[in-house]
Amino acid sequence: MKRLLTLLVIVSLIGCKDIKKQENTQDSAKYVALQKTASTMFGTLPKVAENPENPVTPEKVALGKKLYFETQLSKDNTQSCNTCHNLNTYGVDNSPTSKGNDGLFGGRNSPTVYNAALHVAQFWDGREPDVEAQAGGPILNPIEMAMPSEDVVVERLSKIDEYNKMFSSVFPEDKNPISYDNIKKAIGAFERTLITPSRFDNFLKGDITALSNEEKEGLKVFMDKGCVACHSGNTLGGNVFQKFGVFDDYWKYTKSTKIDEGKFTVTKNENDKYVFKSPSLRNIAKTYPYFHDGSVSDLKEAVTIMAKVQLNKELTEKELDVLLAFLNSLTAELPKNE
């Protein structure tokens, strides 16, 4: 009898192992299919966001990096690009809106500079085509860096020997190397190197184990629920414009103190009311608070709001949990930027 019981236990254990092996095989096949679909839908990040009209060279990047941290680009020598787009905190300042040179706050949340060079346009309303054009805006903005004119910026930098040498080296064919256009080109070239791949990219390249099963289930929910309509491409966003509040007014859920009409403020086209550039989800867990006005600090709440007002869906707790797990997999290890 004892021998029979032992035999039954052994048979049972073998059977459990076979079932487990079968389940693992099925899961593996499922995730391989998911990886193939995702790699087609998203694509991996390049090492540099190239621009044929502004070639990225080591010398230009070095100059752009110095300018990025340069407080003399602000009226009172207090602000730099890094003030609102802190590279050590994932390219943001984690404030709803940012304080400028004179202590006033801007009207919109400062988005991350990481991977921004891959976006279809810059600013929440897309008013500038690329990072080179964007780089010149905050310097002259009266609320942000508050410099009075391009000429004053150029004059200030021209008094610094190191900048004279660096600009002459980077732009040797220019009669006046220190120009406002070249300042923008240098900063833009540096920003084009701020690319942050994560474990998700390893998964897209074929490493199925790069993501946990929970993260892979979150990716599946992300794709199946329709989040990819606005958050696709290698930056998972930043490449389309969409009305915020497709199924209901966004401010009912975000409790925004100001109703921002988005792209309409630039185009005056009624079809652009409440339309914004969809943000990239790269490093999204670190770039709070969320939305154009920084009105929501919690990622789970932000995801819930997006599902409701953009997709007209109520997500279950399980769906939210796996979605958040996937979004956290988009957090990269930052490059060193001392």
N, C-alpha and C positions, 0 to 999 in steps of 0.2 A: 504493500500500500504506500509506504514511504517513498519507494522507488518510483511508483506511478505518479505521485504528486510532484516529485522532482522533475520527472519527464514532462509533465504538463506545464510546469513553470518555465522550463527551457523552451518548449514549443511556443508558449505565450510570448516570451521575450523576443524570440526570433520573429514572431508575427508582428510584434510592435515595431521592431527595427525595420522590417520590410515596409510597413505602413508609413513609418517616418521617412524612410528613404524615398518612397513614392511621392510623399508630400513635398519633400525637398526638391525632387526632380521637377515636379509640377511648378513649384515656386520659381525655380531657376529658369524654366522655360518662359514663365509669365514675365519675369523681370528682364530677360533677354529681349523679349518682344517690346517691353516698355522702353528699354534703352535704345532700341533701334528707332522707335517712333520719336522719342525725345531728341535724339541726335539729329534727326531730320528737321524737327520743328524748331530747335533752338540753335544748334551749332555752337562751337566753342569760341572763346575769346582769342583775338590775336594778341601778340606780344606788345604791339604798338598800333595805335590808331593813326595810320598814315594819312597824310594830306599832300598830294602832288604839288599843290600851290604853296606849301610851306614845309619843305623837307625837314624831317627830324634828324638832327645831327647831335653828337655828344656835346659840342661846344654851345650850340643853341639851347639845348636842354639845360646845361649848367647855368647859362645866363637866365633862362626862364625860371629856373628854380630859385635863384638868388632874388629875382624880381618878385616871385610869389611870396616870399617872406619879407619883402622890403616895406617897412612902415613909412618910408619917405614918399611913398606913392599916395599918402593921405595928407590932408591939409595940416593937421597938427602932429604928424609923425606918430600916430597912435594905432592906425589900422593897416593891416596887410591883407592880401587875399586869404592868407591862412587864418585870419581872425574869425571869419565867418565859415570858412571851409577848412577846418582844422584837419590836417592830414593824419594826425595821431588819434583822432576820434572819428575815423571813417569818412573824412571829408565834410563833416558838418560840425555845428556848435551845440547841437542838441537843445536848441532854444526854439520856441514857436516861430519867432521872427528875430532878426539880429539887430543889435545896437550898433549904430554908426558913429562917425567921428564926433558929432555934436551931442551924442547921447539919445538921439531919436531912434525909433525902431522902424525897420522896413515893413512893407505891407504884406510880404509873402515869406514863407519859410525858405531858408537857404538850402538848396538841394546839394547832395554830395557831388564833389568834383571827380570822384573815382568813376572811371568808365564813361564819363559824360561826353568825351570826344567821339564816342560811337553813336551818340543820339542823332536823331534826324534834325533836330534844331535845339537851341538853347533857351533857357528861362521857361517858366511854367506856361507862358503864353506863346513860346516859340518865336519871339520877335527877332532873334539873331540866328543866323544860319549855322554857325560853328563856334568852337571855343576861342578862336582867334578874335572874332567879332565880339563875343561875350566878354572877353578879358578887359576890353576898354570901357565897358559900361559902368561898373562899380566905382572906378577911380574918379569919374566925373559926376557920379550921382550925388546930389546935394545931401541926401540922407545917409549915404554909405561912406565913401572915402572923401567926398566933398572937395576935391581939387577944382579950382575955378576954371581951368582951361587946359587943353592939350599942350599949349606953349609953356605954361607954368610947369607942367610935369617934365617936359623935355629940358627946360632950363635948369630945373633942380638936379636932375640926374647928370646933366652935362658938367656940373661943378665937381663931380666925383671922379677922380682919376681912374679908379678900378672899372667903373662903367665905361669910361672912354675907351679903355683898352679892350674890354670884353666886346662891346658893340662893334668896334673897328675890326676885331678878329672874326666875329660872326657874320658881319655884313661888309666885307672889304670893298665891294664894288659901289657902295653908296657914298655919295659926296658928304652927306650928313648922316652917319650911321645911327646916332641916337635920334630916332623919330618916334612919334606915337604909334605909327603903323608897325615899326620894328619891335616896340615894346609888346604890342599885342601878339606879334608872331612868336616872340621868344617865350612868353607865358603860355601861349597855345601849344608850342612844341613840347614844353615840359608837361602840360596836362595830358598830352597825347601818349605819354608814357605811364600814366596812372591807371594801369589795368590790373584788375584783381581776380584772377582765377581762383576757384575754390574746389572742394571735393566733388562738387557737382560736375565740373568740367572733366574730372577723371572718369566719372560715371559715363558722361557723354562720349568719351573716347573709347569706352569699352570695358572699363573696370567695374563690373557689376557689384563688387564688394565695397566700392568707394562710399556708397550710401547704405545706411541701415535699412532693414525691411520697413520700419516705420516711416523713414524718410521717402522710401520708394512708394509706399502706399500714399503718402502725402503728394508726391509728384503725380500719381495717377489721379487723385482727386482734383488736383490743380488743373490737369488737362481735361478731365471728364466734365467738370463743372462749368468750363468755359472761361476760366481766368486767362487762358492763353489768347483770347480775342484781343486783349490790350497789353498783355505781358508776354510777348514772344520775342524771337530773335536772341542773339547771344547775350544781350543785356537784360533780357526778360522785362522789356518795357523801354520807354524812351524813343520809340519809333513810330508811334501813332498819336493822334489827338482824339480825345473822346469827351463827350459830355459827362460831367460829374453829376450823377443823379438821373440816370436813364428812366428809372421806374418811380422815383420820388425825389423830392427836394433834398439835396445833401445836407443842408443846414439843420433840418429837423433831427438828424442823427448825430452830426458832429458838434451841434450846439455852437456853431461859429458865431462870433460876435459881429462879424461883418460879412455880408453876402457879396462875394467876389464874382464878377461876371466873366472872369477868365479871358479868353482870347478876344472876346467882344470888345474889351477895353482898347485893343490895338486896331482891330479891323472895322469895328462898328457894323459888322455883319450880324444880323439877327440869328443866323444859324450858328454863330460862334458863341452864343451866350452860354456861360457855365462850361465852356470847353477848355480843357487843359491838356498839356502833354502828359501822357501816362508815364509815371515815374519808373525808373529801373528798380527791380527788386534785388539787385545785387547788394549784399551787405544790409539788407532791409532790417534785420534784427538790431542793428547798431545805429541806424540813421533816424531814429525817433526824434521829435514827435512827427506825426504823419499828416499827409495832405498838404495842399498849397498854403494853408494858414497855420500848420502845426497844431491843429485843434484837438488831436487825439494822441495820447502818449503811449497807449497800450497796443501792442501789435495784434493781439487776439481781438480786441474791440474794433480795430481798423479793418481786419479781415471780415469780421461779422458785418460791419457797415457796408463794405464793398460788395459782399455777396447779396445783401438786401437791395441796395440802391442801384447797383449795376446789373445784377443777374436775376433779381427778384427771387432769391433762394434763401431758405433758412437752413443753415448748416447744423448738423448734429455735433454733439460734443466730441465724438470720435473723429468726425471729419475735421473739425477744428484742430484737434490735437495733432493729427498726422500732417495737416497742412502747415502748422507752425513748425513741426519737426523738419519738414522739407524746406521751409523758408530759412530756417537756421542753418541748413546745409549750404546756403548761398553766402555765408560769412567767410571771408577770405583772411589769410594771414597777410597783414599789411607790409608793404615794402618799407624799409627804413628811410625816413626823411628828416634827418637832423638838420 
